[in-house]
Amino acid sequence: MRKQFFRIGLLLALSVLIVLGSWIPVANAFTEEQKLLSEVWRIVDRAYVDDTFNHQNWWFVRQRALKQPLENREQTYTAIQQMLASLNDPFTRLLKPDQYRSLQTNTSGELTGVGLQIAQDGETGELRVIAPIEGSPADQAGIQPRDRILEIDGSSTATLTLDEAAARMRGPIGSEVTLKVGRSESESIEVKLVRDRISLNPVYAELRSQSEGKAIGYIRLNQFNANATAELAHAVSHLEAEGAEGYILDLRNNPGGLLQAGIEIARLWLEQGTVVYTVNRQGIQDSFDATGQAITDDPLVVLVNQGTASASEILAGALQDNGRALLVGEKTFGKGLIQSLFNLSDGSGLAVTIAKYETPNHHDINRQGIVPDLVVSLDPITRDQVGTAADRQYQAAVDVLTQQTVVAGAA
């Protein structure tokens, strides 16, 4: 009897193995295309912030993708993009080799194109402008934060990924691209732009003396690239030597950039306190704290608007929650997700959302933004009017620094 049970059990086990073997590919038999797709799947499986993978069986997603014909690299890229699209997260995306090189160049401090930072609306899927880069063709043409990019050279952007749209807007210096831009639900305009080299010098700084005799250091930070921390530290040191008694840090239309740059710049202003919390898929919180090496304890006001996003919001939230600065302007963009970049074996890259961040007071800003201490709206002004008396938000910051006897200072 025992032998009979053993034989039946062995037959059942063999049957299970045969059934499983019919749909699990043997690793050694993978083609190069299947290996690349599996490489992407494994990275997401281990690192993605949502362990439900948008409430789906991530293994089955892999199996469906592997059943597709993967006869060349483009077919593989398409299958990978479809696999990632099932996560419903526009920030987790494949970067083809040329796109990956362009992104690395961007964060290192130089690029060519029209100078637009874009994001995908999580609800509508539309491409929206986070901010134009200051002095770029897009900025000079008057494109504004929250504008929608409806068409690029006559082709709809409805089916384009962020990187595909960015690739279409890049091109040789001197070449033209036409954008159809939505300003409201019913209004749209066509804008013809001439591509140019985009200057990514992240910091503009100037000492300004007010009629009340107070010397104010005005610093505009445009992007958190690899140069930002050193450039800002140099600017503050120079302004201190010139006699600055207070500061206005302008983060308007700053779309973010490198997370570490945002943390390090916050540390330039803070003697103590938490800069930001990060929360991963296990709910584990990590924190980044000030290191006690603030470069100045002079009063500080920070300007923000709808184009203030990502690392800019980390910085603004850290300064606000620690009582180091007052925020003036409009509610920020609301991007509270952290991506990490992974190198793939074929020279492409993979951006994966690995965590979300919270301000020191545990405010989750994703899709909510940060509300400033003093809300001041701003009518459209020209680029040359930014940071002048015609700039209502800037003037409000000046008033805060010159009229209040007590302004946020060192925590």
C-alpha positions in Angstrom: 0.0 0.0 0.0 2.8 2.4 0.9 4.5 1.7 -2.4 1.3 2.4 -4.3 0.9 5.8 -2.5 4.5 6.6 -3.3 4.0 5.8 -7.0 0.8 8.0 -7.1 2.6 10.8 -5.3 5.6 10.6 -7.6 3.3 10.7 -10.7 1.5 13.7 -9.4 4.8 15.5 -8.7 6.0 14.7 -12.2 2.7 15.9 -13.7 3.1 19.2 -11.8 6.7 19.6 -13.1 5.5 18.8 -16.7 2.7 21.4 -16.5 5.0 24.0 -15.0 7.7 23.2 -17.5 5.3 24.0 -20.3 5.2 27.7 -19.4 8.4 28.5 -17.5 11.2 29.2 -19.9 14.5 27.6 -19.1 17.0 30.4 -18.1 19.8 29.0 -20.2 17.5 28.9 -23.3 16.7 32.6 -23.2 17.6 34.7 -26.2 19.5 37.9 -25.7 16.2 39.8 -26.1 14.5 37.7 -23.4 17.4 38.2 -21.1 17.1 42.0 -21.4 13.4 41.9 -20.7 14.0 39.7 -17.7 16.8 42.0 -16.5 14.3 44.9 -16.4 11.7 42.7 -14.7 14.1 41.7 -11.9 15.1 45.3 -11.2 11.5 46.4 -10.8 10.7 43.3 -8.8 13.4 44.1 -6.3 13.2 47.9 -6.1 9.8 49.2 -7.0 8.0 51.2 -4.3 4.7 49.5 -4.6 4.9 45.8 -3.7 1.5 45.1 -5.2 2.8 46.4 -8.6 -0.4 48.3 -9.2 -2.5 45.4 -7.8 -1.4 42.8 -10.3 0.7 39.6 -10.4 4.1 40.9 -11.5 5.3 37.4 -12.4 2.3 36.9 -14.8 3.2 40.2 -16.4 6.6 38.9 -17.1 5.3 35.7 -18.5 2.9 37.5 -20.9 5.8 39.7 -22.1 8.1 36.8 -22.7 5.4 35.1 -24.9 5.6 38.1 -27.4 7.7 37.9 -30.5 11.1 39.4 -29.4 12.9 39.2 -32.7 14.9 42.4 -32.5 15.8 45.1 -30.0 13.0 47.5 -30.9 10.4 44.8 -30.3 12.0 44.1 -27.0 11.9 47.8 -26.0 8.2 47.9 -27.0 7.5 44.8 -24.8 9.4 46.3 -21.9 7.5 49.6 -22.2 4.2 47.8 -22.2 5.3 45.8 -19.2 6.2 49.0 -17.3 3.1 50.8 -18.5 1.0 48.3 -16.5 2.4 49.9 -13.3 0.6 53.2 -14.2 3.6 55.1 -13.1 5.0 57.5 -15.7 8.2 58.0 -13.8 9.2 54.3 -14.0 10.4 54.0 -17.5 12.8 52.6 -20.0 15.5 55.0 -21.3 16.9 53.9 -24.7 20.7 54.4 -25.0 20.4 57.8 -26.6 17.8 58.9 -24.1 19.9 57.6 -21.2 23.0 59.5 -22.4 20.9 62.7 -22.8 19.6 62.4 -19.3 23.1 61.9 -17.9 24.2 65.0 -19.8 21.3 67.0 -18.5 22.1 66.3 -14.9 25.8 67.0 -15.5 25.0 70.6 -16.7 24.5 70.9 -20.4 22.1 70.0 -23.3 20.6 71.2 -26.5 16.9 71.5 -27.3 14.0 73.9 -26.4 14.5 73.9 -22.6 11.3 72.4 -21.3 11.0 70.2 -18.2 7.8 68.1 -18.6 5.8 65.6 -16.6 2.9 63.3 -17.3 -0.4 64.1 -15.5 -1.2 61.1 -13.3 -5.0 61.5 -13.9 -5.3 62.5 -17.5 -2.0 61.2 -19.0 -1.4 64.6 -20.6 2.1 66.0 -20.9 2.4 69.1 -18.7 5.1 71.7 -18.4 6.8 71.7 -15.0 8.9 74.7 -15.9 10.8 76.1 -18.8 14.6 76.5 -18.2 15.4 80.1 -17.7 16.7 81.8 -20.9 15.8 78.8 -23.1 13.8 79.1 -26.3 10.7 77.8 -24.5 11.2 80.4 -21.7 11.6 83.2 -24.3 8.5 82.1 -26.1 6.4 82.5 -23.0 5.6 78.8 -22.3 4.5 78.6 -18.6 4.3 76.0 -15.9 1.1 73.8 -16.1 0.8 74.4 -19.9 -0.2 71.2 -21.8 1.9 70.0 -24.7 -0.8 68.7 -27.1 1.2 68.3 -30.3 4.8 68.2 -31.4 5.3 69.1 -35.1 1.7 68.3 -35.8 1.7 64.9 -34.1 -0.4 64.2 -31.0 1.4 63.6 -27.8 -1.5 61.5 -26.4 0.4 58.2 -27.0 3.9 59.4 -26.3 5.9 58.6 -23.2 7.8 61.4 -21.4 11.1 60.4 -23.0 9.6 60.0 -26.5 8.2 63.6 -26.2 11.5 64.9 -24.9 13.4 63.2 -27.8 11.1 64.8 -30.4 11.8 68.3 -28.9 15.5 67.8 -28.9 17.5 68.2 -32.0 20.4 70.1 -33.7 21.0 73.7 -32.8 19.2 76.0 -35.2 16.5 73.5 -36.2 12.9 74.3 -35.6 10.1 72.5 -33.8 6.4 73.5 -33.5 4.5 72.9 -30.3 0.7 73.1 -29.9 0.3 74.3 -26.3 -2.9 74.2 -24.2 -3.2 77.1 -21.9 -6.7 76.3 -20.7 -9.4 73.7 -21.4 -10.6 75.6 -24.5 -7.5 77.7 -25.5 -4.5 76.4 -27.4 -1.7 78.2 -29.3 1.0 77.1 -31.7 4.5 78.0 -30.8 7.5 77.7 -33.2 10.8 77.3 -31.4 14.4 77.3 -32.6 16.5 74.7 -30.8 19.6 76.0 -29.0 22.2 75.1 -26.5 20.7 75.3 -23.1 22.7 76.9 -20.4 22.3 75.0 -17.1 24.3 77.3 -14.8 22.0 76.6 -11.8 22.6 79.8 -9.7 22.1 83.5 -10.3 23.0 85.7 -7.3 23.1 89.4 -6.6 23.3 91.7 -3.6 20.5 94.2 -3.5 20.2 97.2 -1.2 16.8 98.3 -0.2 15.6 101.9 0.6 15.4 100.9 4.3 19.1 100.3 4.2 18.9 96.5 4.4 21.2 94.5 2.2 19.4 91.4 0.7 21.1 88.6 -1.1 18.9 87.5 -4.0 19.6 83.9 -5.2 17.8 82.2 -8.0 18.3 78.5 -8.2 17.2 77.0 -11.5 18.0 73.3 -11.2 19.5 70.7 -8.9 22.3 69.4 -11.1 25.8 68.2 -10.2 27.1 71.8 -9.9 24.2 73.2 -7.8 25.5 72.7 -4.3 29.0 74.1 -4.9 27.7 77.0 -7.0 25.1 78.0 -4.3 27.6 77.7 -1.5 30.0 80.0 -3.4 27.2 82.5 -4.0 26.2 82.7 -0.4 29.9 83.0 0.8 30.4 85.9 -1.7 27.2 87.6 -0.6 28.1 87.2 3.1 31.4 88.9 2.4 29.5 91.7 0.7 27.4 92.3 3.8 24.1 90.5 3.1 21.8 90.7 6.1 19.0 88.5 4.7 18.3 86.3 1.7 15.6 85.5 -0.8 16.0 82.1 -2.4 14.0 81.9 -5.6 12.9 78.3 -6.4 10.1 79.3 -8.8 10.0 77.2 -11.9 12.8 74.9 -10.5 11.7 71.4 -11.6 14.2 69.6 -9.4 16.9 67.2 -10.4 19.3 65.3 -8.2 17.9 64.3 -4.9 21.3 64.5 -3.2 21.8 68.0 -4.4 18.5 69.0 -2.7 19.6 67.5 0.5 23.1 69.1 0.5 21.6 72.5 -0.3 19.2 72.2 2.6 22.2 71.4 4.8 23.8 74.7 3.7 21.0 76.6 5.5 20.3 74.3 8.5 22.3 73.8 11.6 20.2 70.9 12.9 17.0 69.0 12.1 15.7 66.5 9.6 15.9 67.4 5.9 13.6 64.7 4.5 12.2 61.3 5.2 12.1 58.6 2.5 9.7 55.7 2.8 10.2 52.5 0.8 7.8 49.6 -0.1 8.3 48.0 3.3 7.2 51.3 5.0 10.8 51.7 6.3 11.7 55.3 6.9 15.2 56.6 6.3 16.1 60.2 7.2 18.6 62.7 6.1 19.6 65.2 8.7 21.5 68.5 8.9 25.1 68.2 9.7 25.6 71.4 11.8 27.6 73.2 9.1 25.1 75.9 8.0 26.8 78.6 5.9 24.7 81.4 7.4 22.0 82.1 9.9 20.7 85.2 8.3 16.9 85.5 7.8 15.6 83.6 4.7 12.5 83.8 2.6 11.9 81.2 -0.2 9.9 81.9 -3.3 7.8 79.0 -4.7 5.2 78.5 -7.4 3.5 75.7 -9.4 6.8 75.1 -11.2 8.6 74.3 -8.0 8.9 70.5 -8.0 10.7 67.4 -6.7 14.0 68.3 -5.1 12.9 71.9 -4.9 10.0 70.7 -2.8 12.3 68.7 -0.6 14.4 71.9 0.0 11.3 74.1 0.6 9.7 71.6 2.9 12.8 71.2 4.9 13.3 74.9 5.4 9.6 75.5 6.2 9.1 72.6 8.7 12.4 73.4 10.5 11.3 77.0 10.9 14.4 78.2 9.0 12.5 80.1 6.3 9.1 81.5 5.4 7.7 80.4 2.0 6.1 83.0 -0.2 4.2 82.5 -3.5 1.9 79.7 -4.7 1.4 76.0 -3.9 4.1 73.8 -5.4 3.8 71.2 -8.1 3.5 68.1 -5.9 6.0 65.4 -7.0 7.0 63.4 -4.0 8.4 60.3 -5.6 12.0 59.3 -5.8 13.5 57.5 -8.8 16.8 55.6 -9.0 18.6 55.0 -12.3 19.8 51.5 -13.2 22.3 50.7 -16.0 21.1 47.9 -18.3 23.4 45.5 -20.1 22.8 47.0 -23.6 23.7 50.6 -22.7 20.1 51.6 -22.0 18.8 52.7 -18.6 15.9 52.1 -16.3 14.3 54.8 -14.1 12.4 53.1 -11.2 10.4 54.8 -8.5 11.9 53.3 -5.4 10.5 55.4 -2.6 8.4 58.4 -1.7 9.5 61.3 0.4 7.9 63.2 3.3 8.9 66.6 4.8 10.3 66.7 8.3 6.7 67.1 9.6 5.7 63.9 7.7 3.8 65.8 5.0 3.4 63.6 1.9 3.5 66.1 -0.9 2.9 63.8 -3.9 0.0 65.3 -6.0 -0.6 67.7 -3.1 2.3 70.1 -3.1 3.4 72.5 -0.3 1.3 75.5 0.6 3.5 78.6 1.3 3.2 80.6 4.6 2.2 83.6 2.6 0.2 83.0 -0.6 0.8 85.6 -3.3 -0.5 85.1 -6.8 1.4 86.5 -9.8 0.1 88.0 -13.0 2.2 87.1 -16.1 5.4 89.0 -16.3 8.3 88.9 -18.7 11.6 87.1 -17.9 13.3 90.4 -17.4 10.8 91.4 -14.8 11.5 88.4 -12.6 13.0 89.5 -9.3 12.1 93.2 -9.8 9.5 95.6 -8.4 7.1 94.3 -11.1 7.3 90.8 -9.6 4.6 90.8 -6.8 5.9 87.6 -5.2 9.5 88.9 -5.0 8.3 92.3 -3.6 6.3 90.4 -1.0 9.5 88.6 0.0 11.3 91.9 0.3 8.6 93.3 2.5 8.8 90.3 4.8 12.5 90.7 5.2 12.5 94.5 5.7 9.3 95.1 7.7 9.1 92.2 10.1 11.2 92.5 13.2 11.4 88.7 13.6 11.9 86.5 10.5 12.7 82.8 10.3 16.3 82.3 11.1 18.4 79.4 12.5 16.3 76.7 14.1 
